[in-house]
């Protein structure tokens, strides 16, 4: 495999990983909003998702 082919393969793998992260973040944001609407506390949601409370507040637009 040439250097260029290796770079292209790595680029493809990176893009697939980024796409996966984007999908996971979108899902986490969606379930976060539902959990907050159901009355769960921001801090509890943040702990469960292993993200900061600031992230939760960003997702809620606060």
Gaussian input, Z-matrix of N, CA and C with variables (Angstrom, degrees):
# hf/3-21g

backbone

0 1
 N
 C     1     B1
 C     2     B2     1     A1
 N     3     B3     2     A2     1     D1
 C     4     B4     3     A3     2     D2
 C     5     B5     4     A4     3     D3
 N     6     B6     5     A5     4     D4
 C     7     B7     6     A6     5     D5
 C     8     B8     7     A7     6     D6
 N     9     B9     8     A8     7     D7
 C    10    B10     9     A9     8     D8
 C    11    B11    10    A10     9     D9
 N    12    B12    11    A11    10    D10
 C    13    B13    12    A12    11    D11
 C    14    B14    13    A13    12    D12
 N    15    B15    14    A14    13    D13
 C    16    B16    15    A15    14    D14
 C    17    B17    16    A16    15    D15
 N    18    B18    17    A17    16    D16
 C    19    B19    18    A18    17    D17
 C    20    B20    19    A19    18    D18
 N    21    B21    20    A20    19    D19
 C    22    B22    21    A21    20    D20
 C    23    B23    22    A22    21    D21
 N    24    B24    23    A23    22    D22
 C    25    B25    24    A24    23    D23
 C    26    B26    25    A25    24    D24
 N    27    B27    26    A26    25    D25
 C    28    B28    27    A27    26    D26
 C    29    B29    28    A28    27    D27
 N    30    B30    29    A29    28    D28
 C    31    B31    30    A30    29    D29
 C    32    B32    31    A31    30    D30
 N    33    B33    32    A32    31    D31
 C    34    B34    33    A33    32    D32
 C    35    B35    34    A34    33    D33
 N    36    B36    35    A35    34    D34
 C    37    B37    36    A36    35    D35
 C    38    B38    37    A37    36    D36
 N    39    B39    38    A38    37    D37
 C    40    B40    39    A39    38    D38
 C    41    B41    40    A40    39    D39
 N    42    B42    41    A41    40    D40
 C    43    B43    42    A42    41    D41
 C    44    B44    43    A43    42    D42
 N    45    B45    44    A44    43    D43
 C    46    B46    45    A45    44    D44
 C    47    B47    46    A46    45    D45
 N    48    B48    47    A47    46    D46
 C    49    B49    48    A48    47    D47
 C    50    B50    49    A49    48    D48
 N    51    B51    50    A50    49    D49
 C    52    B52    51    A51    50    D50
 C    53    B53    52    A52    51    D51
 N    54    B54    53    A53    52    D52
 C    55    B55    54    A54    53    D53
 C    56    B56    55    A55    54    D54
 N    57    B57    56    A56    55    D55
 C    58    B58    57    A57    56    D56
 C    59    B59    58    A58    57    D57
 N    60    B60    59    A59    58    D58
 C    61    B61    60    A60    59    D59
 C    62    B62    61    A61    60    D60
 N    63    B63    62    A62    61    D61
 C    64    B64    63    A63    62    D62
 C    65    B65    64    A64    63    D63
 N    66    B66    65    A65    64    D64
 C    67    B67    66    A66    65    D65
 C    68    B68    67    A67    66    D66
 N    69    B69    68    A68    67    D67
 C    70    B70    69    A69    68    D68
 C    71    B71    70    A70    69    D69
 N    72    B72    71    A71    70    D70
 C    73    B73    72    A72    71    D71
 C    74    B74    73    A73    72    D72
 N    75    B75    74    A74    73    D73
 C    76    B76    75    A75    74    D74
 C    77    B77    76    A76    75    D75
 N    78    B78    77    A77    76    D76
 C    79    B79    78    A78    77    D77
 C    80    B80    79    A79    78    D78
 N    81    B81    80    A80    79    D79
 C    82    B82    81    A81    80    D80
 C    83    B83    82    A82    81    D81
 N    84    B84    83    A83    82    D82
 C    85    B85    84    A84    83    D83
 C    86    B86    85    A85    84    D84
 N    87    B87    86    A86    85    D85
 C    88    B88    87    A87    86    D86
 C    89    B89    88    A88    87    D87
 N    90    B90    89    A89    88    D88
 C    91    B91    90    A90    89    D89
 C    92    B92    91    A91    90    D90
 N    93    B93    92    A92    91    D91
 C    94    B94    93    A93    92    D92
 C    95    B95    94    A94    93    D93
 N    96    B96    95    A95    94    D94
 C    97    B97    96    A96    95    D95
 C    98    B98    97    A97    96    D96
 N    99    B99    98    A98    97    D97
 C   100   B100    99    A99    98    D98
 C   101   B101   100   A100    99    D99
 N   102   B102   101   A101   100   D100
 C   103   B103   102   A102   101   D101
 C   104   B104   103   A103   102   D102
 N   105   B105   104   A104   103   D103
 C   106   B106   105   A105   104   D104
 C   107   B107   106   A106   105   D105
 N   108   B108   107   A107   106   D106
 C   109   B109   108   A108   107   D107
 C   110   B110   109   A109   108   D108
 N   111   B111   110   A110   109   D109
 C   112   B112   111   A111   110   D110
 C   113   B113   112   A112   111   D111
 N   114   B114   113   A113   112   D112
 C   115   B115   114   A114   113   D113
 C   116   B116   115   A115   114   D114
 N   117   B117   116   A116   115   D115
 C   118   B118   117   A117   116   D116
 C   119   B119   118   A118   117   D117
 N   120   B120   119   A119   118   D118
 C   121   B121   120   A120   119   D119
 C   122   B122   121   A121   120   D120
 N   123   B123   122   A122   121   D121
 C   124   B124   123   A123   122   D122
 C   125   B125   124   A124   123   D123
 N   126   B126   125   A125   124   D124
 C   127   B127   126   A126   125   D125
 C   128   B128   127   A127   126   D126
 N   129   B129   128   A128   127   D127
 C   130   B130   129   A129   128   D128
 C   131   B131   130   A130   129   D129
 N   132   B132   131   A131   130   D130
 C   133   B133   132   A132   131   D131
 C   134   B134   133   A133   132   D132
 N   135   B135   134   A134   133   D133
 C   136   B136   135   A135   134   D134
 C   137   B137   136   A136   135   D135
 N   138   B138   137   A137   136   D136
 C   139   B139   138   A138   137   D137
 C   140   B140   139   A139   138   D138
 N   141   B141   140   A140   139   D139
 C   142   B142   141   A141   140   D140
 C   143   B143   142   A142   141   D141
 N   144   B144   143   A143   142   D142
 C   145   B145   144   A144   143   D143
 C   146   B146   145   A145   144   D144
 N   147   B147   146   A146   145   D145
 C   148   B148   147   A147   146   D146
 C   149   B149   148   A148   147   D147
 N   150   B150   149   A149   148   D148
 C   151   B151   150   A150   149   D149
 C   152   B152   151   A151   150   D150
 N   153   B153   152   A152   151   D151
 C   154   B154   153   A153   152   D152
 C   155   B155   154   A154   153   D153
 N   156   B156   155   A155   154   D154
 C   157   B157   156   A156   155   D155
 C   158   B158   157   A157   156   D156
 N   159   B159   158   A158   157   D157
 C   160   B160   159   A159   158   D158
 C   161   B161   160   A160   159   D159
 N   162   B162   161   A161   160   D160
 C   163   B163   162   A162   161   D161
 C   164   B164   163   A163   162   D162
 N   165   B165   164   A164   163   D163
 C   166   B166   165   A165   164   D164
 C   167   B167   166   A166   165   D165
 N   168   B168   167   A167   166   D166
 C   169   B169   168   A168   167   D167
 C   170   B170   169   A169   168   D168
 N   171   B171   170   A170   169   D169
 C   172   B172   171   A171   170   D170
 C   173   B173   172   A172   171   D171
 N   174   B174   173   A173   172   D172
 C   175   B175   174   A174   173   D173
 C   176   B176   175   A175   174   D174
 N   177   B177   176   A176   175   D175
 C   178   B178   177   A177   176   D176
 C   179   B179   178   A178   177   D177
 N   180   B180   179   A179   178   D178
 C   181   B181   180   A180   179   D179
 C   182   B182   181   A181   180   D180
 N   183   B183   182   A182   181   D181
 C   184   B184   183   A183   182   D182
 C   185   B185   184   A184   183   D183

   B1=1.4491
   B2=1.5389
   B3=1.3128
   B4=1.4640
   B5=1.5339
   B6=1.3169
   B7=1.4686
   B8=1.5294
   B9=1.3225
   B10=1.4657
   B11=1.5239
   B12=1.3078
   B13=1.4672
   B14=1.5289
   B15=1.3286
   B16=1.4617
   B17=1.5290
   B18=1.3300
   B19=1.4610
   B20=1.5246
   B21=1.3165
   B22=1.4661
   B23=1.5231
   B24=1.3178
   B25=1.4616
   B26=1.5341
   B27=1.3167
   B28=1.4646
   B29=1.5243
   B30=1.3273
   B31=1.4675
   B32=1.5242
   B33=1.3048
   B34=1.4604
   B35=1.5241
   B36=1.3304
   B37=1.4632
   B38=1.5275
   B39=1.3220
   B40=1.4634
   B41=1.5256
   B42=1.3189
   B43=1.4643
   B44=1.5210
   B45=1.3294
   B46=1.4627
   B47=1.5244
   B48=1.3289
   B49=1.4641
   B50=1.5241
   B51=1.3254
   B52=1.4689
   B53=1.5245
   B54=1.3221
   B55=1.4648
   B56=1.5271
   B57=1.3303
   B58=1.4593
   B59=1.5188
   B60=1.3252
   B61=1.4616
   B62=1.5233
   B63=1.3183
   B64=1.4680
   B65=1.5257
   B66=1.3247
   B67=1.4615
   B68=1.5290
   B69=1.3300
   B70=1.4641
   B71=1.5233
   B72=1.3259
   B73=1.4636
   B74=1.5243
   B75=1.3185
   B76=1.4639
   B77=1.5258
   B78=1.3223
   B79=1.4639
   B80=1.5285
   B81=1.3292
   B82=1.4647
   B83=1.5212
   B84=1.3285
   B85=1.4656
   B86=1.5326
   B87=1.3215
   B88=1.4693
   B89=1.5279
   B90=1.3303
   B91=1.4675
   B92=1.5269
   B93=1.3244
   B94=1.4651
   B95=1.5161
   B96=1.3147
   B97=1.4611
   B98=1.5263
   B99=1.3236
   B100=1.4661
   B101=1.5261
   B102=1.3243
   B103=1.4658
   B104=1.5229
   B105=1.3211
   B106=1.4656
   B107=1.5255
   B108=1.3206
   B109=1.4672
   B110=1.5268
   B111=1.3368
   B112=1.4664
   B113=1.5271
   B114=1.3389
   B115=1.4570
   B116=1.5111
   B117=1.3225
   B118=1.4569
   B119=1.5252
   B120=1.3064
   B121=1.4602
   B122=1.5270
   B123=1.3345
   B124=1.4665
   B125=1.5208
   B126=1.3262
   B127=1.4658
   B128=1.5287
   B129=1.3182
   B130=1.4676
   B131=1.5225
   B132=1.3168
   B133=1.4664
   B134=1.5270
   B135=1.3162
   B136=1.4673
   B137=1.5248
   B138=1.3245
   B139=1.4724
   B140=1.5184
   B141=1.3219
   B142=1.4622
   B143=1.5235
   B144=1.3312
   B145=1.4672
   B146=1.5278
   B147=1.3454
   B148=1.4705
   B149=1.5300
   B150=1.3272
   B151=1.4652
   B152=1.5219
   B153=1.3126
   B154=1.4599
   B155=1.5274
   B156=1.3106
   B157=1.4665
   B158=1.5226
   B159=1.3186
   B160=1.4621
   B161=1.5270
   B162=1.3159
   B163=1.4666
   B164=1.5215
   B165=1.3150
   B166=1.4673
   B167=1.5234
   B168=1.3193
   B169=1.4643
   B170=1.5288
   B171=1.3156
   B172=1.4682
   B173=1.5256
   B174=1.3274
   B175=1.4603
   B176=1.5230
   B177=1.3380
   B178=1.4610
   B179=1.5237
   B180=1.3141
   B181=1.4561
   B182=1.5144
   B183=1.3216
   B184=1.4757
   B185=1.5098
   A1=107.67
   A2=115.35
   A3=119.88
   A4=110.40
   A5=115.25
   A6=120.61
   A7=110.56
   A8=115.89
   A9=120.15
   A10=110.90
   A11=116.75
   A12=120.36
   A13=110.98
   A14=116.25
   A15=120.20
   A16=110.71
   A17=115.96
   A18=120.00
   A19=111.25
   A20=116.80
   A21=120.66
   A22=110.84
   A23=116.45
   A24=120.48
   A25=110.37
   A26=116.19
   A27=120.43
   A28=110.73
   A29=116.76
   A30=120.88
   A31=110.61
   A32=116.85
   A33=121.33
   A34=110.77
   A35=116.29
   A36=120.39
   A37=111.24
   A38=116.86
   A39=120.40
   A40=111.36
   A41=116.57
   A42=119.88
   A43=110.99
   A44=116.60
   A45=120.21
   A46=110.86
   A47=116.50
   A48=120.55
   A49=110.42
   A50=116.70
   A51=120.37
   A52=111.05
   A53=116.14
   A54=119.96
   A55=110.74
   A56=116.10
   A57=120.60
   A58=112.21
   A59=115.97
   A60=120.53
   A61=110.08
   A62=116.72
   A63=120.48
   A64=111.25
   A65=116.13
   A66=120.76
   A67=110.47
   A68=117.06
   A69=121.11
   A70=111.18
   A71=117.17
   A72=120.66
   A73=111.57
   A74=116.35
   A75=119.92
   A76=110.39
   A77=116.47
   A78=120.38
   A79=110.48
   A80=116.69
   A81=120.54
   A82=110.68
   A83=116.99
   A84=120.37
   A85=110.16
   A86=116.25
   A87=120.90
   A88=111.60
   A89=116.71
   A90=118.75
   A91=111.15
   A92=117.04
   A93=120.51
   A94=110.57
   A95=116.38
   A96=119.96
   A97=110.89
   A98=116.60
   A99=120.06
   A100=110.80
   A101=116.84
   A102=120.71
   A103=111.03
   A104=116.31
   A105=119.79
   A106=110.74
   A107=116.81
   A108=120.68
   A109=111.48
   A110=115.51
   A111=120.30
   A112=112.27
   A113=116.44
   A114=119.57
   A115=116.86
   A116=118.62
   A117=119.61
   A118=110.07
   A119=115.91
   A120=121.53
   A121=110.63
   A122=115.58
   A123=120.80
   A124=111.35
   A125=116.76
   A126=120.55
   A127=111.48
   A128=117.02
   A129=120.74
   A130=111.04
   A131=116.42
   A132=120.52
   A133=109.61
   A134=116.48
   A135=120.76
   A136=110.87
   A137=116.90
   A138=120.17
   A139=111.15
   A140=116.18
   A141=120.34
   A142=111.62
   A143=116.39
   A144=120.54
   A145=113.36
   A146=115.60
   A147=121.46
   A148=111.46
   A149=114.66
   A150=122.06
   A151=107.20
   A152=116.07
   A153=119.40
   A154=110.70
   A155=114.23
   A156=119.16
   A157=109.59
   A158=116.48
   A159=120.77
   A160=110.49
   A161=117.05
   A162=120.74
   A163=110.11
   A164=116.25
   A165=120.29
   A166=109.83
   A167=116.73
   A168=120.67
   A169=110.75
   A170=117.52
   A171=120.62
   A172=109.94
   A173=116.33
   A174=120.45
   A175=111.71
   A176=117.31
   A177=120.07
   A178=112.27
   A179=116.68
   A180=120.65
   A181=114.09
   A182=116.85
   A183=120.39
   A184=110.56
   D1=132.22
   D2=-178.87
   D3=-76.31
   D4=166.14
   D5=177.36
   D6=-58.23
   D7=-42.83
   D8=-179.72
   D9=-63.47
   D10=-41.58
   D11=178.42
   D12=-64.65
   D13=-39.48
   D14=177.59
   D15=-64.11
   D16=-41.34
   D17=177.48
   D18=-63.78
   D19=-42.67
   D20=178.54
   D21=-63.10
   D22=-40.89
   D23=178.34
   D24=-63.72
   D25=-44.21
   D26=178.35
   D27=-63.12
   D28=-40.12
   D29=179.02
   D30=-62.31
   D31=-42.13
   D32=178.54
   D33=-63.12
   D34=-44.12
   D35=179.31
   D36=-63.48
   D37=-41.31
   D38=178.03
   D39=-62.71
   D40=-43.04
   D41=-179.79
   D42=-64.28
   D43=-41.17
   D44=178.20
   D45=-63.10
   D46=-39.89
   D47=178.48
   D48=-65.30
   D49=-43.77
   D50=178.78
   D51=-62.10
   D52=-42.15
   D53=178.57
   D54=-60.80
   D55=-40.48
   D56=178.45
   D57=-64.28
   D58=-41.34
   D59=178.41
   D60=-64.67
   D61=-44.77
   D62=179.34
   D63=-59.22
   D64=-41.83
   D65=-179.86
   D66=-66.23
   D67=-42.59
   D68=179.55
   D69=-65.01
   D70=-41.18
   D71=178.66
   D72=-64.72
   D73=-41.33
   D74=178.92
   D75=-62.72
   D76=-41.83
   D77=178.72
   D78=-65.41
   D79=-44.39
   D80=179.64
   D81=-60.68
   D82=-41.19
   D83=178.92
   D84=-64.04
   D85=-42.84
   D86=-179.75
   D87=-60.82
   D88=-48.06
   D89=-178.59
   D90=-72.30
   D91=-27.55
   D92=175.15
   D93=-63.17
   D94=-48.19
   D95=-179.38
   D96=-61.60
   D97=-39.63
   D98=178.16
   D99=-66.04
   D100=-41.32
   D101=-179.95
   D102=-64.45
   D103=-41.63
   D104=178.81
   D105=-66.31
   D106=-39.89
   D107=176.56
   D108=-62.18
   D109=-30.64
   D110=179.34
   D111=-81.02
   D112=-3.65
   D113=175.19
   D114=105.66
   D115=0.43
   D116=177.63
   D117=-68.93
   D118=149.58
   D119=-179.71
   D120=-78.46
   D121=146.61
   D122=177.81
   D123=-53.68
   D124=-45.00
   D125=-177.44
   D126=-62.41
   D127=-39.92
   D128=179.67
   D129=-66.59
   D130=-41.91
   D131=178.43
   D132=-63.88
   D133=-44.33
   D134=179.98
   D135=-60.47
   D136=-45.43
   D137=178.97
   D138=-60.13
   D139=-45.76
   D140=-177.39
   D141=-63.04
   D142=-42.04
   D143=-179.71
   D144=-81.12
   D145=-10.11
   D146=-177.33
   D147=61.75
   D148=43.78
   D149=173.96
   D150=-126.87
   D151=168.32
   D152=179.38
   D153=-76.97
   D154=157.92
   D155=175.07
   D156=-64.32
   D157=-29.99
   D158=176.61
   D159=-61.07
   D160=-39.38
   D161=177.06
   D162=-62.00
   D163=-44.70
   D164=178.72
   D165=-59.43
   D166=-44.57
   D167=-179.03
   D168=-66.22
   D169=-35.46
   D170=176.50
   D171=-63.40
   D172=-44.53
   D173=-179.90
   D174=-63.71
   D175=-28.81
   D176=-179.28
   D177=-91.28
   D178=-3.53
   D179=177.98
   D180=79.33
   D181=21.95
   D182=-179.64
   D183=-93.16

